[in-house]
């Protein structure tokens, strides 16, 4: 199992491997994000829609440790590594939630370079994300939103 691969487990759950490649050999377990059907969770900074190789939603707080034997009979759907991913959110303030999601996706191998939000409250998100090589694009910027 390699970081960035999406697997369907025998119990029907889809997971994205986020642990380092080789961890399963050393410890007999991997870290994975549980993936959900698109639309099951609202699009926020804590959830990211993945389109390929499986249309799904990854929720940043759904990290699980799985024993390697849970993958017996599992099906590899493909990697997200190298896929360009854009984060979507309704409102950005400080940018910490967007940064958390970016880190998890990057750990999974996705290339994240842009975040898009409807409203930027202008409370530091643009600068924080730029420090981590992420561009924030907003439909509306509210310079009074930081107050």
DOLUMRO-215014 format. One record per residue (C-alpha): residue in three letters; y, x, z. Coordinates in Angstrom, 3 decimals. Last residue first. Example, Ala and Ser with C-alpha at 12.3 -4.5 7.8 and 13.67 -1.06 7.14 Angstrom:
2
<atom><resn>SER</resn><py>-1.060</py><px>13.670</px><pz>7.140</pz></atom>
<atom><resn>ALA</resn><py>-4.500</py><px>12.300</px><pz>7.800</pz></atom>
//
This chain:
147
<atom><resn>UNK</resn><py>43.400</py><px>-13.328</px><pz>13.282</pz></atom>
<atom><resn>UNK</resn><py>41.129</py><px>-11.694</px><pz>10.714</pz></atom>
<atom><resn>UNK</resn><py>41.372</py><px>-14.709</px><pz>8.422</pz></atom>
<atom><resn>UNK</resn><py>45.061</py><px>-14.211</px><pz>7.713</pz></atom>
<atom><resn>UNK</resn><py>44.312</py><px>-11.957</px><pz>4.738</pz></atom>
<atom><resn>UNK</resn><py>42.091</py><px>-14.696</px><pz>3.251</pz></atom>
<atom><resn>UNK</resn><py>40.373</py><px>-13.410</px><pz>0.127</pz></atom>
<atom><resn>UNK</resn><py>38.845</py><px>-15.942</px><pz>-2.274</pz></atom>
<atom><resn>UNK</resn><py>36.110</py><px>-15.541</px><pz>-4.923</pz></atom>
<atom><resn>UNK</resn><py>34.933</py><px>-12.410</px><pz>-3.168</pz></atom>
<atom><resn>UNK</resn><py>33.319</py><px>-9.207</px><pz>-4.442</pz></atom>
<atom><resn>UNK</resn><py>32.100</py><px>-6.657</px><pz>-1.907</pz></atom>
<atom><resn>UNK</resn><py>30.959</py><px>-3.315</px><pz>-3.332</pz></atom>
<atom><resn>UNK</resn><py>28.194</py><px>-1.479</px><pz>-1.457</pz></atom>
<atom><resn>UNK</resn><py>28.020</py><px>2.305</px><pz>-1.218</pz></atom>
<atom><resn>UNK</resn><py>27.569</py><px>2.360</px><pz>2.575</pz></atom>
<atom><resn>UNK</resn><py>31.179</py><px>3.283</px><pz>3.413</pz></atom>
<atom><resn>UNK</resn><py>32.171</py><px>0.633</px><pz>0.847</pz></atom>
<atom><resn>UNK</resn><py>30.347</py><px>-1.951</px><pz>2.988</pz></atom>
<atom><resn>UNK</resn><py>32.413</py><px>-1.121</px><pz>6.065</pz></atom>
<atom><resn>UNK</resn><py>35.693</py><px>-1.069</px><pz>4.099</pz></atom>
<atom><resn>UNK</resn><py>35.140</py><px>-4.431</px><pz>2.379</pz></atom>
<atom><resn>UNK</resn><py>33.780</py><px>-6.075</px><pz>5.541</pz></atom>
<atom><resn>UNK</resn><py>36.770</py><px>-5.163</px><pz>7.710</pz></atom>
<atom><resn>UNK</resn><py>38.198</py><px>-8.508</px><pz>8.815</pz></atom>
<atom><resn>UNK</resn><py>39.479</py><px>-9.697</px><pz>5.436</pz></atom>
<atom><resn>UNK</resn><py>38.076</py><px>-13.214</px><pz>5.888</pz></atom>
<atom><resn>UNK</resn><py>36.309</py><px>-12.795</px><pz>2.525</pz></atom>
<atom><resn>UNK</resn><py>35.425</py><px>-16.252</px><pz>1.204</pz></atom>
<atom><resn>UNK</resn><py>32.935</py><px>-17.180</px><pz>-1.542</pz></atom>
<atom><resn>UNK</resn><py>30.830</py><px>-14.084</px><pz>-1.126</pz></atom>
<atom><resn>UNK</resn><py>29.262</py><px>-11.541</px><pz>-3.459</pz></atom>
<atom><resn>UNK</resn><py>27.572</py><px>-8.316</px><pz>-2.380</pz></atom>
<atom><resn>UNK</resn><py>27.031</py><px>-5.481</px><pz>-4.829</pz></atom>
<atom><resn>UNK</resn><py>25.130</py><px>-2.188</px><pz>-4.922</pz></atom>
<atom><resn>UNK</resn><py>21.594</py><px>-3.038</px><pz>-3.810</pz></atom>
<atom><resn>UNK</resn><py>18.765</py><px>-1.189</px><pz>-5.548</pz></atom>
<atom><resn>UNK</resn><py>15.513</py><px>-2.538</px><pz>-4.107</pz></atom>
<atom><resn>UNK</resn><py>13.005</py><px>-0.113</px><pz>-2.574</pz></atom>
<atom><resn>UNK</resn><py>11.910</py><px>-2.081</px><pz>0.471</pz></atom>
<atom><resn>UNK</resn><py>14.030</py><px>0.184</px><pz>2.668</pz></atom>
<atom><resn>UNK</resn><py>16.904</py><px>-0.693</px><pz>0.344</pz></atom>
<atom><resn>UNK</resn><py>16.236</py><px>-4.368</px><pz>0.959</pz></atom>
<atom><resn>UNK</resn><py>16.247</py><px>-3.858</px><pz>4.711</pz></atom>
<atom><resn>UNK</resn><py>19.432</py><px>-1.781</px><pz>4.625</pz></atom>
<atom><resn>UNK</resn><py>21.244</py><px>-4.304</px><pz>2.461</pz></atom>
<atom><resn>UNK</resn><py>20.299</py><px>-7.155</px><pz>4.793</pz></atom>
<atom><resn>UNK</resn><py>21.738</py><px>-5.284</px><pz>7.771</pz></atom>
<atom><resn>UNK</resn><py>24.908</py><px>-4.384</px><pz>5.810</pz></atom>
<atom><resn>UNK</resn><py>25.487</py><px>-8.015</px><pz>4.863</pz></atom>
<atom><resn>UNK</resn><py>25.157</py><px>-8.993</px><pz>8.519</pz></atom>
<atom><resn>UNK</resn><py>27.568</py><px>-6.217</px><pz>9.594</pz></atom>
<atom><resn>UNK</resn><py>30.238</py><px>-7.093</px><pz>7.019</pz></atom>
<atom><resn>UNK</resn><py>33.066</py><px>-7.702</px><pz>9.511</pz></atom>
<atom><resn>UNK</resn><py>34.078</py><px>-11.077</px><pz>8.124</pz></atom>
<atom><resn>UNK</resn><py>32.250</py><px>-12.265</px><pz>4.996</pz></atom>
<atom><resn>UNK</resn><py>31.771</py><px>-15.944</px><pz>4.187</pz></atom>
<atom><resn>UNK</resn><py>29.377</py><px>-17.876</px><pz>1.912</pz></atom>
<atom><resn>UNK</resn><py>26.915</py><px>-15.094</px><pz>1.258</pz></atom>
<atom><resn>UNK</resn><py>25.080</py><px>-13.641</px><pz>-1.734</pz></atom>
<atom><resn>UNK</resn><py>23.511</py><px>-10.176</px><pz>-1.968</pz></atom>
<atom><resn>UNK</resn><py>22.932</py><px>-8.745</px><pz>-5.446</pz></atom>
<atom><resn>UNK</resn><py>19.663</py><px>-6.968</px><pz>-6.270</pz></atom>
<atom><resn>UNK</resn><py>18.889</py><px>-4.495</px><pz>-9.025</pz></atom>
<atom><resn>UNK</resn><py>15.178</py><px>-3.801</px><pz>-9.212</pz></atom>
<atom><resn>UNK</resn><py>14.150</py><px>-0.156</px><pz>-8.801</pz></atom>
<atom><resn>UNK</resn><py>11.457</py><px>-0.948</px><pz>-6.296</pz></atom>
<atom><resn>UNK</resn><py>10.721</py><px>-4.658</px><pz>-6.103</pz></atom>
<atom><resn>UNK</resn><py>7.036</py><px>-3.882</px><pz>-6.651</pz></atom>
<atom><resn>UNK</resn><py>4.206</py><px>-6.041</px><pz>-7.970</pz></atom>
<atom><resn>UNK</resn><py>2.087</py><px>-9.089</px><pz>-7.185</pz></atom>
<atom><resn>UNK</resn><py>-0.665</py><px>-7.223</px><pz>-5.323</pz></atom>
<atom><resn>UNK</resn><py>-3.365</py><px>-9.728</px><pz>-4.330</pz></atom>
<atom><resn>UNK</resn><py>-4.945</py><px>-9.788</px><pz>-0.883</pz></atom>
<atom><resn>UNK</resn><py>-8.737</py><px>-9.897</px><pz>-0.439</pz></atom>
<atom><resn>UNK</resn><py>-8.610</py><px>-7.594</px><pz>2.594</pz></atom>
<atom><resn>UNK</resn><py>-4.853</py><px>-7.294</px><pz>3.286</pz></atom>
<atom><resn>UNK</resn><py>-5.154</py><px>-8.544</px><pz>6.892</pz></atom>
<atom><resn>UNK</resn><py>-7.523</py><px>-5.551</px><pz>7.372</pz></atom>
<atom><resn>UNK</resn><py>-4.474</py><px>-3.269</px><pz>7.227</pz></atom>
<atom><resn>UNK</resn><py>-3.109</py><px>-4.725</px><pz>10.440</pz></atom>
<atom><resn>UNK</resn><py>0.220</py><px>-6.448</px><pz>9.950</pz></atom>
<atom><resn>UNK</resn><py>3.474</py><px>-5.808</px><pz>11.797</pz></atom>
<atom><resn>UNK</resn><py>6.012</py><px>-8.507</px><pz>11.073</pz></atom>
<atom><resn>UNK</resn><py>9.659</py><px>-8.595</px><pz>10.058</pz></atom>
<atom><resn>UNK</resn><py>11.113</py><px>-12.094</px><pz>9.627</pz></atom>
<atom><resn>UNK</resn><py>14.641</py><px>-11.305</px><pz>10.852</pz></atom>
<atom><resn>UNK</resn><py>15.955</py><px>-10.241</px><pz>7.444</pz></atom>
<atom><resn>UNK</resn><py>14.873</py><px>-13.406</px><pz>5.643</pz></atom>
<atom><resn>UNK</resn><py>13.428</py><px>-12.698</px><pz>2.184</pz></atom>
<atom><resn>UNK</resn><py>13.603</py><px>-15.642</px><pz>-0.230</pz></atom>
<atom><resn>UNK</resn><py>11.204</py><px>-16.128</px><pz>-3.128</pz></atom>
<atom><resn>UNK</resn><py>10.710</py><px>-16.042</px><pz>-6.906</pz></atom>
<atom><resn>UNK</resn><py>7.928</py><px>-13.435</px><pz>-7.234</pz></atom>
<atom><resn>UNK</resn><py>7.915</py><px>-10.265</px><pz>-9.378</pz></atom>
<atom><resn>UNK</resn><py>10.846</py><px>-10.828</px><pz>-9.707</pz></atom>
<atom><resn>UNK</resn><py>13.466</py><px>-13.272</px><pz>-8.494</pz></atom>
<atom><resn>UNK</resn><py>14.244</py><px>-12.171</px><pz>-4.946</pz></atom>
<atom><resn>UNK</resn><py>16.715</py><px>-14.274</px><pz>-2.975</pz></atom>
<atom><resn>UNK</resn><py>18.189</py><px>-12.626</px><pz>0.106</pz></atom>
<atom><resn>UNK</resn><py>18.517</py><px>-14.068</px><pz>3.570</pz></atom>
<atom><resn>UNK</resn><py>20.453</py><px>-12.785</px><pz>6.603</pz></atom>
<atom><resn>UNK</resn><py>23.755</py><px>-12.607</px><pz>4.719</pz></atom>
<atom><resn>UNK</resn><py>23.291</py><px>-16.260</px><pz>3.910</pz></atom>
<atom><resn>UNK</resn><py>21.552</py><px>-18.329</px><pz>1.251</pz></atom>
<atom><resn>UNK</resn><py>20.095</py><px>-21.287</px><pz>3.141</pz></atom>
<atom><resn>UNK</resn><py>16.379</py><px>-21.146</px><pz>4.004</pz></atom>
<atom><resn>UNK</resn><py>13.580</py><px>-23.056</px><pz>2.297</pz></atom>
<atom><resn>UNK</resn><py>15.490</py><px>-22.998</px><pz>-0.988</pz></atom>
<atom><resn>UNK</resn><py>13.332</py><px>-20.323</px><pz>-2.596</pz></atom>
<atom><resn>UNK</resn><py>9.864</py><px>-20.312</px><pz>-1.048</pz></atom>
<atom><resn>UNK</resn><py>9.496</py><px>-17.782</px><pz>1.756</pz></atom>
<atom><resn>UNK</resn><py>8.781</py><px>-14.067</px><pz>2.076</pz></atom>
<atom><resn>UNK</resn><py>7.560</py><px>-12.403</px><pz>5.287</pz></atom>
<atom><resn>UNK</resn><py>9.045</py><px>-8.917</px><pz>5.544</pz></atom>
<atom><resn>UNK</resn><py>6.454</py><px>-6.224</px><pz>6.161</pz></atom>
<atom><resn>UNK</resn><py>5.640</py><px>-3.386</px><pz>8.525</pz></atom>
<atom><resn>UNK</resn><py>2.234</py><px>-1.776</px><pz>7.998</pz></atom>
<atom><resn>UNK</resn><py>-0.876</py><px>-1.185</px><pz>10.090</pz></atom>
<atom><resn>UNK</resn><py>-3.874</py><px>1.135</px><pz>10.427</pz></atom>
<atom><resn>UNK</resn><py>-1.768</py><px>3.818</px><pz>12.095</pz></atom>
<atom><resn>UNK</resn><py>-1.975</py><px>6.920</px><pz>9.875</pz></atom>
<atom><resn>UNK</resn><py>-3.524</py><px>5.338</px><pz>6.782</pz></atom>
<atom><resn>UNK</resn><py>-1.361</py><px>2.219</px><pz>6.975</pz></atom>
<atom><resn>UNK</resn><py>1.740</py><px>4.364</px><pz>7.403</pz></atom>
<atom><resn>UNK</resn><py>1.043</py><px>6.085</px><pz>4.075</pz></atom>
<atom><resn>UNK</resn><py>4.079</py><px>4.684</px><pz>2.273</pz></atom>
<atom><resn>UNK</resn><py>6.872</py><px>4.085</px><pz>4.744</pz></atom>
<atom><resn>UNK</resn><py>7.222</py><px>0.573</px><pz>6.062</pz></atom>
<atom><resn>UNK</resn><py>9.005</py><px>-2.171</px><pz>4.108</pz></atom>
<atom><resn>UNK</resn><py>6.050</py><px>-3.957</px><pz>2.454</pz></atom>
<atom><resn>UNK</resn><py>7.215</py><px>-7.323</px><pz>1.079</pz></atom>
<atom><resn>UNK</resn><py>5.035</py><px>-10.251</px><pz>2.158</pz></atom>
<atom><resn>UNK</resn><py>3.722</py><px>-13.472</px><pz>0.622</pz></atom>
<atom><resn>UNK</resn><py>1.742</py><px>-15.785</px><pz>2.881</pz></atom>
<atom><resn>UNK</resn><py>-1.278</py><px>-17.635</px><pz>1.464</pz></atom>
<atom><resn>UNK</resn><py>-3.772</py><px>-16.814</px><pz>4.267</pz></atom>
<atom><resn>UNK</resn><py>-5.506</py><px>-14.342</px><pz>1.907</pz></atom>
<atom><resn>UNK</resn><py>-2.267</py><px>-12.368</px><pz>1.703</pz></atom>
<atom><resn>UNK</resn><py>-0.029</py><px>-12.380</px><pz>-1.379</pz></atom>
<atom><resn>UNK</resn><py>1.509</py><px>-8.918</px><pz>-1.729</pz></atom>
<atom><resn>UNK</resn><py>4.957</py><px>-7.653</px><pz>-2.735</pz></atom>
<atom><resn>UNK</resn><py>5.345</py><px>-3.893</px><pz>-3.040</pz></atom>
<atom><resn>UNK</resn><py>8.527</py><px>-2.100</px><pz>-1.969</pz></atom>
<atom><resn>UNK</resn><py>6.896</py><px>0.446</px><pz>0.330</pz></atom>
<atom><resn>UNK</resn><py>3.428</py><px>1.267</px><pz>-0.912</pz></atom>
<atom><resn>UNK</resn><py>0.000</py><px>0.000</px><pz>0.000</pz></atom>
//
